[in-house]
Amino acid sequence: MKIAKPLFLLISLAVTNVITAQNQERIPEVEKLLGKMTIEEKIGQLNLLTPGGGVATGSVVSKNVESKIKAGNVGGLFGVASPSKMKMAQDLAVKQTRLQIPLLFGSDIIHGYKTTFPIPLGLSASWDMDLIKRTAQIAAKEATADGINWNFSPMVDIARDPRWGRIAEGAGEDAYLGSEIAKAMVTGYQGEDLTDEETMLACVKHFALYGAVEAGRDYNSVDMSRVKMFNQYLPPYKAAIDAGAASVMTSFNDVDGVPATGNKWLLTDLLRDRWNFDGFVVSDYTSLNEMMAHGLGDLQAVSALALKAGLDMDMVGEGFLSTLKKSLDEGKVTEEEITNACRHVLEAKYKLGLFEDPYKYIDESRPEKDILTPENRAVARKAAQRSFVLLKNENNVLPLKKSSNIALIGPLADSRNNMLGTWAPTGEIKNAVTILEGFKNVAPNARIEYAKGSNILNDKELAKNINVFGPRIEISKELPDELLNEALAVAKKSEVIVAVVGEATEMSGEAASRTDISIPDTQKKLIKELVATGKPVVLVLMSGRPLTIPEEFDLPVSILQVWHPGVEAGNAVADVVFGDYNPSGKLTATWPRSIGQIPIYHSMKNTGRPAPDSEEFQKFKSNYLDEKNSPLLPFGYGLSYTTFEYSDLKISKEKIKVNEAVEVSVTLKNTGKFDGEEVVQLYLHDVVRSITPPNRQLKGFKKVFLKKGESKTITITLKPEDLKFYNSSLEFVAEPGTFEVFVGGDSNASLKKSFVLE
Ligand code: BGC
């Protein structure tokens, strides 16, 4: 991370750099300030509060925030926005406390600030790193315009269990792709210069392994071997840190039996000592206090444990604030440990330039000119188009003509409340474009008649669990059969039916795990009845996770997966349905046939008794009695309105030496009737190695545009580190032997060549 320093500091740095135990350069200004601070003032900096107004994801909201700031007991706030509110709070900190230390202002800007982009799982399906970075830059520009300088994003937890609702918030199942996206987001938020008013601190979360919670139940335990961690789950966090992420948030789960928030191996041995992280570590919402429920002792004990483990800042729980002084007096923590945590927090403030100007992110004129601008909305529309995945195109029904006679059916077709997606607390529902509106905008000459057709689901108790942030599921007064009949009447008058179905936004996200990830029954019935009319049916499917849809997939329907598309939802869906944009998204998490196959992901291992390729059941093989091993839709899968043909796979060398790169090239031809984009994917299989290899692992990709009829040679370079893995001693090594390379349009790619590492 490049930090612009004023000249006088550069001069003093050269003379007085302080080197700590971790061999990192310290900032003289911060050291000087630390020298003046009392122990209470240092502890105060470790306290992060929320006065409410954001999303209170725990049962507590901070109280008496104003008096705590004045008492020097607060290091930062989150869940506050707008320059005027920020100014009030900053005034308290810099005008009414002894040392005038400014506050950090945090927020959860997970997929856009007011310009809400598609949910991260959707955005990842674009496989477009420039676009993803651009969304992060826009998020930073908008959020800083409202005074925020610290973002609780990116969420880089690898997730292979779609029961877990928070799969929506990340980049899916793959460590390689996840690392690329982590990098794009961190550099997007933080830019080249953190003192720039349009950039903010990134916070990589949730460290670590949160996506591997047992049974897909949120906040549950995680237990995992080190080789699996290092090879498959840790790379995106490391990539974010290598890209310069300024902060890290701990996760709610335990790792090796110790909650992440108090896990010394994780926060110090790995993060600081092995990865050289030099930013600050914040807990998740009350995750420090939750260590009591985990069974690690009382508040004083868990606070001391967390501090000693390497936690710097305590979110909302006030465990540090209320117990660290006592622990110091009783010799349970040291002053050095408190100073060190405080140093990390102060250094972040310094990096932002807050000591030079505490009000630099507070500018009343910015919101109006920087937030939700037409340019930003245009990027949201583009991002949404590119996040959609065409799962099926029955008889090439799509794209539709703009003059079609359409029945637009379904509980999500005219549902503004469900467009933004989960974890969009800074977005505003009123700004979202519904699918019905988008259709009318994009195809004003089409005949479009709308009917709801069904509720999202009919179970009132379940709807209550989902509607905690407002009415995402609205159960109509009409009976289900009445809704259905109304829709069938509309459908019968049309030439094509578009049914917008799937999950409400809060059916995924935090504390939104499901044991059944199929389309709710009432919508399944609607789909079947619509198909029974004999008209062509297009399903526009919304969800925050892979769903199990084997029945719907077998029906004669087309399916466009659109996740929760964000503020430009309707326009973007219409752009793709009517062919103004040819879909190019590819799945970043495997879609299972049945919930019983979970966890299922493309980089699975062979086992000693692999199932036969035919997938016919065989006794004493690694297969199921009642289901195939293969997923319904593999990782990397996605269709286009055109077709692509891969040929002529070549590898630059048949034999290479350690630390040599290999070039892999393939000819890609657009053989269909539309211009379009394809994501060329490269998978590697290390045939023999000292720990069991996955059958294939993504190791490279390129998104390419081809005009119809056009061919291009695409080259992907395999770098020496792409052949490496963490062995059982956790050394990152490449072992000699044969490597098979597969290239194609999804993880079942069949073109294959091999080379040998000598
Ligand atoms: C979530 C975090 C979030 C935090 C603050 C927690 O419940 O797990 O992802 O950053 O709340 O809003």
Residues whose N, C-alpha, C, O or C-beta is under 5 A from the ligand:
A	BS01	BGC	V55 T57 D108 F152 D284 Y285
